[in-house]
Amino acid sequence: MARPATLSPIGLIATWFGSGLLPTMPGTWGSLATLPPAALLAWGLGAWGPALLAVAATALGVWAGGRYAGAAGEHDPGEVVIDEVAGQAAVLAAVPLTPLGYALGFAAFRVADTLKPWPLRRLERLPGGWGIMADDLGAGVYAGVAAALGVWLIGGGGW
């Protein structure tokens, strides 16, 4: 089946404006591409900014990710990184807007998303866009706790 056009609304959302189309490690690129908008939102709205990004990315991701995957004929195409956006933004809502907070948040999310501790892998079995999004949101929760604890232990400040 044909994948949606990259510049279509579904393609732009699902691939987070093309970051998922980079040749290697699309999830990492999607997570990195989340940092600037999350930081801008955090700068203006505090922890609510990244939290709102996570909610919006989840809603859009269930729709666009599910449609993209259906058109591609795959359950979770690698270039669909809106799930990483939602999960990474959830982590960033839990850490301060500091280099340490964002570095720990990024690293913790990539580890949790890659390892998928129990029961995250089971969440991938959910139908449609929910199966794409749920495991990364769970990874975001795990990573948010770990990163916030890491910032606290290091003494890296807070909101």
Residue pairs with C-beta under 8 A, 6 or more apart in sequence:
1 71
1 72
1 73
2 71
2 72
3 11
3 68
3 71
3 72
3 77
3 79
4 10
4 11
4 14
4 67
4 68
4 71
4 72
5 11
6 12
6 15
6 18
6 21
9 64
10 64
10 67
10 68
10 71
11 68
12 18
13 60
13 61
13 63
13 64
13 65
13 82
14 20
14 61
14 64
14 65
14 67
14 68
14 79
14 80
14 81
14 82
15 21
15 68
15 79
15 80
15 81
15 82
16 30
16 33
16 34
16 81
16 82
16 84
16 85
17 33
19 26
19 29
19 30
19 32
19 33
19 81
20 26
20 27
20 29
20 30
20 78
20 79
20 80
20 81
21 79
22 29
26 78
26 79
26 81
27 78
27 81
27 84
27 110
27 113
27 114
28 110
29 81
30 81
30 82
30 83
30 84
30 85
30 88
31 81
31 84
31 85
31 87
31 88
31 106
31 109
31 110
31 113
32 106
33 81
33 85
34 53
34 84
34 85
34 88
34 89
34 92
35 88
35 92
35 102
35 106
37 53
38 49
38 50
38 53
38 88
38 89
38 92
39 92
39 97
39 102
40 49
41 48
41 49
41 50
41 52
41 53
42 49
42 50
42 92
42 93
42 97
43 49
43 97
45 52
46 159
47 93
47 94
47 159
48 93
49 93
50 89
50 90
50 92
50 93
51 89
51 90
51 93
53 85
53 89
54 86
54 87
54 89
54 90
54 93
54 137
54 140
57 82
57 85
57 86
57 89
58 86
58 133
58 137
60 82
61 82
61 83
61 85
61 86
61 129
61 132
61 133
62 128
62 129
62 130
62 132
62 133
63 129
64 82
64 129
65 76
65 80
65 82
65 83
65 129
65 132
65 133
66 128
66 129
66 130
66 132
67 129
68 77
68 80
69 75
69 76
69 77
69 80
69 128
69 129
69 132
70 128
75 124
75 131
75 132
76 83
76 124
76 131
76 132
80 132
82 132
82 133
83 132
83 133
83 135
83 136
83 137
84 109
84 113
84 136
86 133
86 136
86 137
86 140
87 109
87 113
87 136
87 137
87 138
87 139
87 140
87 143
88 105
88 106
88 109
88 140
89 140
90 137
90 140
90 141
90 144
91 105
91 106
91 108
91 109
91 140
91 143
91 144
91 147
92 101
92 102
92 105
93 144
94 105
94 144
94 145
94 147
94 148
95 101
95 102
95 104
95 105
95 144
95 147
95 148
95 151
96 151
96 156
96 157
96 158
96 159
97 159
98 151
98 156
98 157
100 151
100 154
100 156
100 157
101 147
101 151
101 156
101 157
104 146
104 147
104 150
104 151
104 156
105 143
105 144
105 147
107 147
108 142
108 143
108 144
108 146
108 147
108 150
109 139
109 140
109 143
109 147
111 143
112 120
112 139
112 140
112 142
112 143
112 146
113 135
113 136
113 139
113 143
116 135
116 139
117 142
119 138
120 135
120 138
120 139
120 142
121 135
123 131
123 134
123 135
123 138
124 131
124 132
124 134
124 135
125 131
126 134
151 157
151 158
152 158
